[in-house]
Amino acid sequence: MLELAGMMTEMALSRNSVKRFVRNLVLLALNLTPFLKRRIALKLSGLSRASLARLPAPSRQPGPVAQTKPAAEPGLKRVA
């Protein structure tokens, strides 16, 4: 874990312009590939070590992020 953190820090703080350019290209390519994004997310979270750990499949259809609740129960007044 410490080795991974060290490599990620070194990559993020690179002062070499060529290394930064290559890093940005690689991250762009990874971001465009859903399969690789999921694998990296599992690896970084540590869930890749759990035998049955799985992330939910990404939804192709847009939907509400959260369910809305009524502001208050009927008959109750809101007090600020």
C-alpha positions as CSV (number, residue, x, y, z in Angstrom):
1,M,0.0,0.0,0.0
2,L,2.8,2.4,0.8
3,E,4.6,1.6,-2.4
4,L,1.4,2.4,-4.4
5,A,0.9,5.6,-2.5
6,G,4.5,6.6,-3.2
7,M,4.2,5.9,-6.9
8,M,1.0,7.8,-7.2
9,T,2.5,10.8,-5.4
10,E,5.5,10.8,-7.6
11,M,3.3,10.6,-10.7
12,A,1.0,13.4,-9.5
13,L,3.9,15.7,-8.5
14,S,6.1,15.2,-11.6
15,R,8.0,18.3,-12.7
16,N,9.2,16.8,-16.0
17,S,6.9,18.1,-18.8
18,V,7.3,14.9,-20.9
19,K,6.3,12.7,-17.9
20,R,3.3,15.0,-17.3
21,F,2.2,14.8,-20.9
22,V,2.5,11.0,-21.0
23,R,0.6,10.8,-17.6
24,N,-2.2,12.9,-19.0
25,L,-2.5,10.8,-22.1
26,V,-2.6,7.6,-20.2
27,L,-5.2,9.0,-17.8
28,L,-7.3,10.2,-20.7
29,A,-7.2,6.8,-22.3
30,L,-8.2,5.1,-19.0
31,N,-11.0,7.5,-18.5
32,L,-12.5,6.6,-21.9
33,T,-12.5,2.8,-21.1
34,P,-15.2,1.8,-18.6
35,F,-13.7,-1.7,-18.0
36,L,-10.4,-0.2,-17.0
37,K,-12.0,2.5,-14.9
38,R,-13.8,-0.2,-12.9
39,R,-10.7,-2.3,-12.5
40,I,-8.7,0.6,-11.2
41,A,-11.5,1.7,-8.9
42,L,-11.6,-1.8,-7.3
43,K,-7.8,-1.9,-7.0
44,L,-7.5,1.6,-5.4
45,S,-10.4,0.9,-3.0
46,G,-8.9,-2.4,-1.9
47,L,-12.1,-4.2,-3.0
48,S,-10.1,-6.2,-5.6
49,R,-8.9,-8.4,-2.7
50,A,-12.4,-9.3,-1.5
51,S,-13.5,-12.5,-3.2
52,L,-17.1,-11.3,-4.0
53,A,-16.6,-7.6,-4.2
54,R,-18.2,-6.0,-7.2
55,L,-19.2,-2.5,-8.1
56,P,-22.7,-2.0,-9.5
57,A,-22.8,-1.8,-13.3
58,P,-23.0,1.7,-14.7
59,S,-26.5,2.7,-15.8
60,R,-26.9,3.5,-19.5
61,Q,-30.2,5.4,-18.8
62,P,-30.2,8.8,-17.0
63,G,-32.3,8.8,-13.9
64,P,-32.8,10.7,-10.7
65,V,-29.8,10.8,-8.4
66,A,-31.8,10.8,-5.2
67,Q,-35.5,10.3,-4.4
68,T,-37.3,13.4,-3.2
69,K,-39.2,13.4,0.0
70,P,-42.1,15.5,1.0
71,A,-41.1,18.6,2.8
72,A,-43.1,17.7,5.9
73,E,-45.8,15.3,7.1
74,P,-49.3,16.6,6.6
75,G,-50.6,18.6,9.6
76,L,-47.1,19.5,10.9
77,K,-45.7,23.0,10.7
78,R,-42.1,23.8,9.9
79,V,-40.3,26.0,12.4
80,A,-37.1,27.8,11.4
